[in-house]
Structures are given as C-alpha cells and as structure tokens.
Amino acid sequence: MKKTLYALLLLLVLTAASCGKDDEVDKTIRFNTMGGETIDPIVYNLDNINDSHDLPTPIRDGFVFVGWYHDQAMTDPFEVLNLVDIFIEGDETTLYAKWEPEAVIETSTITFNANGGTNVAAITADVGSAITAPANPTKLGYTFAGWYADAGLSTVFVFSVMPETDTTVYAKWEPLTFQIIFRDDDSVISSHDFDYNASTAGLSYPAYEPPTGFEVSGWSSDIPATMPASDVTITVVLEEIDYTLTFEDDQGLVLQETIYHYGDGLTNHVFPKAPEKEGYQFTEWSNDLPETMPASDLVIIAIYDQVVWIYFDANGGTYEITRMSGTPGTLIYFEDDPVREGYQFIGWFEDIEQTIPLSYEVLQEMDTTIYAGWEEIIPDDVTLTFEENGGTHVPDLIALPGTPISEL
C-alpha cells in the first residue's frame, strides 16, 4: 500500500514537472543499496511519465530495510514531495538505502524419548517462548507417569518456556496392576493381583469344593506365565457325576441298572419284576425309592421269604380248607368252623391229642399242622307223655333221645 502511494505521488510530481517545461529531458533516480542487492536506475520522460511506478524495496541478508535517504549519513529521509525539487534542480538524483540488523531469533528443539510408548513429535520453537506439555503417550500395560529431564528418571521436566539448547526428555512409566480371577459359574473363588508383565510363578489353581453331584474336570484356561495387560478370568469346569440305581436279587444278580444325576426325579422310575424263586416268595424291596437321586449309588435288593405251609387237620370232622401257604408272619386265614356229627368244635390245637391250644395267628418259620378240637355232645333225657283222652293211665316214658320206644 505504501509503495502504491509513493508511485501515485511520484506520478503526480512528474506530471506537474512536465507541464512546467517544454523540453523532454530524462529524469533519473539512482539507488545506492548500501550493501544490498543492486537495483537498476529508474528513468522518467514524457513518454512514460503517466505510467505507474513503484520505488523498489532492496534486499540484504541479515538486515531489515528502513527506507530511502538523500544522504549516506542517513540524516535526510526521502519524501515524495522532495522529488519535485530534485527534478527542478537537476535531471537525476541518488537515493541511499538505510538498514537495521535483522533481529536474530534462536530456536531449540525438545525431543521426546517415549521409552517404548507411542511416538511423540518433537517441539521446535523460539528460545524462551511459552510451551505446554504434549498429549500423553500410551504404552500397553503401563500408565504414563510424566516426562523427566534425565534417562535415569530422577528429575521432572517442567514445561514452561523453551530451553536455550536442544533437549531430550524421557517418559516414565508405571506398570498397571491386573487380576487373575478364579471363579465358578456363580461367584469368585479367589483373585490375585499382578503388575503387568510380572511373573506368575508359584500361582496354582485354588482348592475348590464342587457342588453336590459334580466333580472338577479341569479349568477353562492355563495360568499365564506372565501377567498380560488385562484381567484374566479362569473358570472351573464342572462335570456331573453319574450315579447308578441298581436293583438286585438276594444273591447279587443285577436285575436293572439305570444312570442318574444328583437331583434327578425318581418318582416315575419303573421297578423291575422280581424273579421267582422256588420255595420262596418275593415280599418287598430293601429300600423305598426316594423322590430324587441322592449323591451316591443306590442299590435296592429284592427280599424273599421262605414259603411255608399250614395244614388243617379236621380230626374226624370236615373243613373246607385243607392247607394254606405263605411267608412267615402271614396272618392265618380261617374259614367257618369245621363240623363233626355228635361233636362240638372247641378250637384248633397244635397237637392231635388236643392238649396244646393253638398259640399263634400267623404262619411260622416252618410247615406246621393244626388240629381241630372236639368235644362229644351228650344229650339230656327226654320225657314222652301220653294223653289218655279218657282212657286208662299210661305212664310217661323217660329215655335218651334216639332210644327205640320198643325197648322201653
């Protein structure tokens, strides 16, 4: 903008100068750059006086251009209005460049040694300029603990202003702590803390009491030799125990075997048929079947009782039952009393002589015979009375029933 203003004003001056003179004399401005790059003179005449012209800006390494001066002592700064007087007094003039040394701004670089973490770009900035710490790097299994001025990580580096010399700072890391967790399906059995990458030597699977009906068949994974960068969960692997429900006869012969697990329902289990055994009768199974399978094998044995007989001896009479069989302890079944003409049934006896009355009501451990006991019926005398109906008296006849009257 300043150069453009100079050009416009210069154009006005030259125009005014040309209007004041009739001759076409060249007007020349020469430039002494005072150590800068050479600049060619600018020549003005009536042919180009109306053209737009900029005063050049010189270049000199290590210096900043201040302005053009009429004298080398740099006491008389060039002003556009002076150009009118210059061109009136003469056909050329020389301008001198004034310089000031360029301010030297030193820079330095901070290099970041992440010590195994993610890369952090170096900072290059002016010495003494304000700086802030970069975003924290990351490192698997560790937490960032700050930047240090020495590799030994003893002196914390403070981010305030840029140091005067190139500097390397070092990341400090602290290992994260993770857990090895042993658990079952419902809860934690035990847990153990380890720093990242620490050895787990000496750690073993914990003692574990499995639920009823289960046994430990292993663990879901091996224990890592060193601690990874995450918690490790190891689950106990359980296997249901097979329990056998066995039915046997009284000699140990397996009649039926069925596999169940603890807690399985047994109410619908179908019992096997107990085999027949000569001279014996199946009475029951040794155990009642529980509603659910216990946490153990279950053996149920068929119980047989010997078959015994009781014989009914009517002892001269008649009786509908001649014998009865069953197991010892079975209640003896009696029909109606036996009968015998001329005798009265007085009970059952253990001997035919009718001296030992029957003392038991159930079958014994061996075959037995019981005997009907009798007592002869002796009738009383009866009297036959005659009704003479007006005739002579006939005496009554007294005798035992059944006595022939002709014998009286």
C-alpha positions as CSV (number, residue, x, y, z in Angstrom):
1,M,0.0,0.0,0.0
2,K,2.9,2.4,0.9
3,K,4.6,1.6,-2.4
4,T,1.5,2.3,-4.4
5,L,1.0,5.6,-2.6
6,Y,4.6,6.5,-3.5
7,A,4.0,5.7,-7.1
8,L,0.9,7.8,-7.4
9,L,2.5,10.8,-5.8
10,L,5.6,10.3,-7.9
11,L,3.4,10.3,-11.0
12,L,1.7,13.5,-9.9
13,V,5.1,15.2,-9.4
14,L,6.4,14.1,-12.7
15,T,3.3,15.2,-14.4
16,A,3.5,18.6,-12.8
17,A,7.1,18.9,-13.8
18,S,6.5,18.0,-17.4
19,C,3.8,20.5,-17.5
20,G,6.2,23.2,-16.3
21,K,8.7,22.6,-19.0
22,D,8.6,22.2,-22.7
23,D,11.7,20.2,-23.2
24,E,11.7,16.4,-22.9
25,V,14.7,15.8,-20.6
26,D,15.0,12.4,-18.9
27,K,14.8,12.4,-15.2
28,T,16.8,9.6,-13.5
29,I,16.7,8.2,-9.9
30,R,19.7,6.1,-9.0
31,F,19.7,3.7,-6.0
32,N,22.7,3.0,-3.7
33,T,21.5,-0.1,-1.8
34,M,24.4,0.2,0.7
35,G,25.4,-3.4,0.5
36,G,22.1,-4.8,-0.6
37,E,21.3,-6.3,-4.0
38,T,21.8,-3.9,-6.9
39,I,18.8,-2.0,-8.2
40,D,18.7,-0.5,-11.7
41,P,18.0,3.3,-12.0
42,I,14.6,4.4,-12.9
43,V,14.4,6.9,-15.8
44,Y,11.3,9.1,-16.4
45,N,10.4,11.1,-19.5
46,L,7.3,12.5,-21.1
47,D,6.6,9.2,-22.8
48,N,6.2,7.2,-19.6
49,I,5.5,9.8,-17.1
50,N,2.0,8.7,-16.8
51,D,2.9,5.1,-16.2
52,S,2.6,3.7,-12.7
53,H,6.0,3.3,-11.0
54,D,6.9,1.9,-7.6
55,L,10.0,2.7,-5.7
56,P,11.8,-0.6,-5.2
57,T,12.4,-2.3,-1.9
58,P,16.0,-3.6,-1.6
59,I,17.1,-6.9,-0.1
60,R,20.1,-7.6,2.1
61,D,20.7,-10.8,4.1
62,G,20.6,-10.3,7.8
63,F,19.1,-6.8,7.6
64,V,15.7,-5.1,7.5
65,F,15.2,-2.2,5.1
66,V,14.2,1.0,6.9
67,G,13.8,3.5,4.0
68,W,15.5,5.6,1.3
69,Y,17.6,8.6,2.3
70,H,19.1,11.5,0.3
71,D,22.5,11.2,2.0
72,Q,24.8,8.4,3.1
73,A,24.7,9.6,6.6
74,M,21.1,8.8,6.7
75,T,20.0,12.1,8.1
76,D,17.7,13.3,5.3
77,P,14.9,10.8,4.7
78,F,13.5,10.6,1.2
79,E,10.0,12.1,0.9
80,V,7.9,12.1,-2.2
81,L,7.5,15.9,-2.3
82,N,11.3,16.3,-2.4
83,L,11.3,14.7,-5.8
84,V,9.8,17.8,-7.4
85,D,12.7,19.9,-6.1
86,I,15.2,17.3,-7.3
87,F,13.9,17.2,-10.8
88,I,13.7,21.1,-10.9
89,E,17.3,21.4,-9.8
90,G,18.7,18.6,-11.9
91,D,18.0,15.7,-14.2
92,E,19.0,12.9,-11.7
93,T,19.3,12.1,-8.1
94,T,20.7,9.2,-6.0
95,L,18.9,7.6,-3.0
96,Y,20.6,5.6,-0.3
97,A,19.1,2.6,1.5
98,K,19.1,2.5,5.3
99,W,19.4,-0.8,7.1
100,E,18.9,-2.2,10.6
101,P,20.3,-5.6,11.5
102,E,17.7,-8.3,11.5
103,A,16.9,-9.5,14.9
104,V,18.3,-13.0,15.3
105,I,15.7,-15.3,16.9
106,E,17.2,-18.5,18.1
107,T,15.2,-21.8,18.3
108,S,15.7,-25.0,20.1
109,T,14.1,-28.5,19.9
110,I,12.7,-30.7,22.5
111,T,12.9,-34.4,21.5
112,F,10.7,-36.9,23.3
113,N,12.0,-40.4,24.2
114,A,8.8,-42.3,24.9
115,N,10.7,-45.3,26.4
116,G,8.6,-47.8,24.5
117,G,5.4,-45.7,24.4
118,T,3.7,-44.2,21.4
119,N,5.6,-41.7,19.3
120,V,5.5,-38.0,20.4
121,A,6.5,-35.4,17.8
122,A,9.4,-33.1,18.7
123,I,8.7,-29.5,19.6
124,T,10.8,-26.8,17.8
125,A,10.2,-23.2,18.9
126,D,11.8,-19.9,19.8
127,V,14.1,-20.0,22.8
128,G,12.2,-18.6,25.8
129,S,8.7,-18.9,24.2
130,A,6.0,-20.4,26.3
131,I,5.4,-24.2,25.8
132,T,3.0,-26.7,27.2
133,A,3.3,-30.5,27.5
134,P,2.1,-32.6,24.6
135,A,-0.7,-35.1,24.9
136,N,0.4,-38.1,27.0
137,P,1.8,-41.1,25.1
138,T,0.4,-44.5,25.8
139,K,2.1,-47.9,26.4
140,L,0.4,-51.2,26.7
141,G,0.2,-52.3,30.3
142,Y,1.5,-49.1,31.8
143,T,0.3,-45.7,33.0
144,F,2.2,-42.6,32.0
145,A,4.0,-41.0,35.0
146,G,5.4,-37.8,33.4
147,W,8.4,-36.5,31.5
148,Y,11.9,-36.4,33.0
149,A,15.0,-34.4,32.1
150,D,17.3,-37.4,32.5
151,A,17.4,-41.0,31.4
152,G,17.6,-42.1,35.0
153,L,14.1,-40.5,35.6
154,S,15.2,-38.6,38.7
155,T,14.4,-35.0,37.6
156,V,11.0,-34.0,36.5
157,F,11.0,-31.8,33.3
158,V,8.8,-28.7,33.7
159,F,7.1,-27.4,30.6
160,S,7.2,-23.6,31.0
161,V,9.5,-21.9,28.3
162,M,11.6,-23.3,25.5
163,P,15.1,-24.1,26.7
164,E,18.2,-22.4,25.2
165,T,19.6,-25.7,23.9
166,D,18.2,-28.8,22.3
167,T,16.9,-31.1,24.9
168,T,15.7,-34.7,25.2
169,V,13.1,-35.6,27.7
170,Y,12.2,-39.2,28.9
171,A,8.9,-40.8,29.6
172,K,8.4,-42.5,32.9
173,W,6.0,-45.5,33.1
174,E,4.4,-47.3,36.0
175,P,3.1,-50.8,35.4
176,L,-0.7,-51.3,35.7
177,T,-2.0,-53.9,38.1
178,F,-4.3,-56.6,36.8
179,Q,-6.0,-59.6,38.4
180,I,-6.1,-63.3,37.8
181,I,-9.6,-64.3,38.9
182,F,-10.6,-67.9,39.6
183,R,-14.4,-68.4,39.7
184,D,-17.2,-70.8,39.2
185,D,-20.5,-70.0,37.4
186,D,-21.9,-68.1,40.4
187,S,-19.1,-66.4,42.4
188,V,-15.4,-65.6,42.7
189,I,-13.3,-68.4,44.3
190,S,-10.1,-66.3,44.7
191,S,-8.3,-63.4,43.0
192,H,-4.6,-62.4,42.7
193,D,-3.0,-59.0,41.8
194,F,0.0,-58.8,39.5
195,D,1.7,-55.9,37.8
196,Y,1.8,-56.1,34.0
197,N,4.4,-58.5,32.7
198,A,5.2,-59.8,36.2
199,S,5.9,-63.5,36.6
200,T,3.0,-65.5,38.0
201,A,5.3,-68.4,39.1
202,G,4.0,-70.0,42.2
203,L,0.4,-69.3,41.5
204,S,-1.7,-72.5,41.3
205,Y,-5.3,-73.4,40.9
206,P,-7.2,-72.9,44.2
207,A,-8.8,-75.7,46.2
208,Y,-12.4,-75.9,45.3
209,E,-15.3,-77.9,46.8
210,P,-17.7,-78.6,43.9
211,P,-21.5,-78.5,44.4
212,T,-23.2,-81.8,45.4
213,G,-23.4,-84.1,42.4
214,F,-20.4,-82.5,40.5
215,E,-16.7,-83.1,40.2
216,V,-13.9,-80.8,38.9
217,S,-12.8,-81.9,35.5
218,G,-10.4,-79.0,34.9
219,W,-10.2,-75.2,34.4
220,S,-11.2,-73.1,31.4
221,S,-7.6,-72.0,30.6
222,D,-4.0,-72.3,31.8
223,I,-2.5,-69.8,34.2
224,P,-0.4,-67.3,32.1
225,A,3.4,-67.4,32.8
226,T,3.5,-63.5,32.9
227,M,0.7,-61.1,33.5
228,P,-0.9,-59.7,30.4
229,A,-2.4,-56.2,30.1
230,S,-5.8,-57.2,31.1
231,D,-7.6,-59.1,33.9
232,V,-7.7,-62.9,33.3
233,T,-10.7,-64.9,34.4
234,I,-10.3,-68.7,34.8
235,T,-13.4,-70.7,35.4
236,V,-13.6,-74.1,37.0
237,V,-15.1,-76.7,34.7
238,L,-17.5,-79.0,36.4
239,E,-18.9,-82.3,35.2
240,E,-22.0,-84.0,36.6
241,I,-21.2,-87.3,38.4
242,D,-23.0,-90.4,37.1
243,Y,-24.8,-92.3,39.9
244,T,-26.2,-95.8,39.4
245,L,-29.6,-97.0,40.6
246,T,-29.2,-100.8,40.8
247,F,-31.8,-103.5,41.5
248,E,-30.5,-106.9,42.6
249,D,-32.0,-110.1,43.8
250,D,-30.9,-111.6,47.1
251,Q,-28.0,-113.3,45.5
252,G,-26.5,-110.2,44.0
253,L,-27.7,-110.8,40.5
254,V,-28.3,-107.4,38.8
255,L,-31.9,-107.1,37.7
256,Q,-31.7,-103.5,36.4
257,E,-29.1,-100.6,36.2
258,T,-30.0,-97.0,35.4
259,I,-27.7,-93.9,35.3
260,Y,-29.0,-90.8,37.0
261,H,-27.5,-87.5,38.1
262,Y,-27.9,-85.9,41.5
263,G,-31.4,-84.5,41.9
264,D,-33.0,-86.3,39.0
265,G,-36.6,-87.3,39.7
266,L,-37.2,-91.0,40.5
267,T,-41.0,-91.0,41.1
268,N,-41.6,-92.3,37.6
269,H,-39.0,-95.0,37.7
270,V,-40.4,-98.4,36.8
271,F,-39.3,-101.2,39.1
272,P,-38.1,-104.4,37.6
273,K,-40.0,-107.6,38.1
274,A,-38.5,-109.7,40.9
275,P,-37.7,-113.2,39.6
276,E,-39.5,-116.2,41.1
277,K,-37.5,-118.3,43.4
278,E,-38.5,-121.9,44.2
279,G,-39.6,-122.3,47.8
280,Y,-39.6,-118.6,48.4
281,Q,-41.9,-115.7,47.8
282,F,-40.9,-112.1,46.9
283,T,-42.1,-109.8,49.7
284,E,-40.6,-106.3,49.2
285,W,-37.6,-104.3,48.1
286,S,-35.0,-103.5,50.7
287,N,-35.4,-99.7,50.3
288,D,-38.1,-97.3,49.4
289,L,-37.2,-95.3,46.2
290,P,-36.5,-91.7,47.1
291,E,-38.2,-88.9,45.1
292,T,-34.8,-87.7,43.7
293,M,-31.5,-89.4,43.1
294,P,-29.0,-88.9,46.0
295,A,-25.3,-88.1,45.5
296,S,-24.3,-91.7,45.7
297,D,-25.0,-95.0,44.1
298,L,-28.2,-96.6,45.2
299,V,-28.7,-100.4,45.5
300,I,-32.1,-101.9,46.1
301,I,-32.3,-105.6,46.8
302,A,-35.2,-107.9,46.4
303,I,-36.3,-109.6,49.7
304,Y,-37.7,-113.1,49.6
305,D,-39.3,-115.0,52.5
306,Q,-39.4,-118.8,52.5
307,V,-42.8,-120.2,51.6
308,V,-44.3,-122.3,54.5
309,W,-47.5,-124.3,54.8
310,I,-50.0,-124.8,57.5
311,Y,-52.2,-127.9,57.2
312,F,-55.6,-128.0,58.7
313,D,-56.5,-131.5,60.2
314,A,-60.2,-131.7,60.8
315,N,-59.5,-134.6,63.2
316,G,-62.6,-136.6,62.3
317,G,-64.6,-133.7,61.1
318,T,-64.8,-131.8,57.9
319,Y,-63.3,-128.5,56.9
320,E,-63.3,-126.6,53.7
321,I,-59.6,-125.7,53.8
322,T,-57.0,-128.4,54.0
323,R,-53.9,-126.2,53.8
324,M,-52.6,-122.6,53.3
325,S,-49.2,-121.3,52.2
326,G,-47.4,-118.0,52.6
327,T,-44.4,-116.4,54.1
328,P,-43.6,-116.5,57.8
329,G,-45.7,-113.9,59.6
330,T,-48.6,-114.1,57.2
331,L,-51.9,-114.0,59.0
332,I,-53.5,-117.4,59.0
333,Y,-56.9,-117.3,57.3
334,F,-59.7,-119.4,58.8
335,E,-63.0,-120.3,57.2
336,D,-66.1,-121.2,59.2
337,D,-65.5,-123.7,62.0
338,P,-65.2,-127.4,61.0
339,V,-68.1,-129.7,61.7
340,R,-68.4,-133.2,63.1
341,E,-71.6,-135.0,63.9
342,G,-72.1,-135.6,67.6
343,Y,-69.3,-133.3,68.5
344,Q,-68.8,-129.6,69.2
345,F,-65.8,-127.7,67.8
346,I,-63.8,-126.3,70.7
347,G,-60.9,-124.7,68.7
348,W,-57.6,-125.5,67.0
349,F,-54.8,-127.3,68.7
350,E,-51.1,-127.8,67.9
351,D,-51.3,-131.5,68.7
352,I,-53.8,-134.2,67.8
353,E,-54.3,-135.1,71.4
354,Q,-55.9,-131.6,71.9
355,T,-53.6,-130.7,74.8
356,I,-51.9,-127.7,73.3
357,P,-54.2,-124.9,72.1
358,L,-53.1,-123.0,69.0
359,S,-50.9,-120.2,70.3
360,Y,-50.1,-118.3,67.1
361,E,-52.1,-116.4,64.4
362,V,-49.5,-116.2,61.7
363,L,-47.5,-118.7,59.6
364,Q,-44.4,-119.9,61.3
365,E,-40.9,-120.4,60.0
366,M,-41.6,-123.9,59.0
367,D,-44.5,-126.1,57.9
368,T,-47.0,-126.8,60.6
369,T,-50.2,-128.8,61.2
370,I,-53.0,-127.8,63.4
371,Y,-55.8,-130.0,64.6
372,A,-59.5,-129.4,65.2
373,G,-60.5,-130.0,68.7
374,W,-63.8,-131.7,69.5
375,E,-66.0,-132.4,72.5
376,E,-68.6,-135.1,72.3
377,I,-72.2,-133.9,72.7
378,I,-74.0,-135.9,75.4
379,P,-77.8,-135.2,75.2
380,D,-80.2,-134.9,78.2
381,D,-83.1,-137.4,78.9
382,V,-86.4,-136.5,77.3
383,T,-89.9,-137.4,78.5
384,L,-92.6,-138.9,76.4
385,T,-96.0,-138.2,77.9
386,F,-99.2,-139.9,76.8
387,E,-102.6,-138.2,76.8
388,E,-105.1,-141.0,77.5
389,N,-108.0,-138.8,76.4
390,G,-110.4,-140.6,78.9
391,G,-108.7,-144.0,78.7
392,T,-106.7,-145.7,81.3
393,H,-103.5,-144.1,82.5
394,V,-100.3,-144.8,80.6
395,P,-97.1,-143.9,82.5
396,D,-94.6,-141.5,80.9
397,L,-91.5,-142.9,79.2
398,I,-88.1,-141.3,80.1
399,A,-85.1,-142.1,78.0
400,L,-82.2,-140.6,75.9
401,P,-83.2,-139.2,72.6
402,G,-83.0,-141.9,69.9
403,T,-83.7,-144.8,72.3
404,P,-86.1,-147.2,70.5
405,I,-89.5,-146.9,72.2
406,S,-90.0,-150.7,71.8
407,E,-87.1,-151.1,74.2
408,L,-88.9,-149.1,76.9
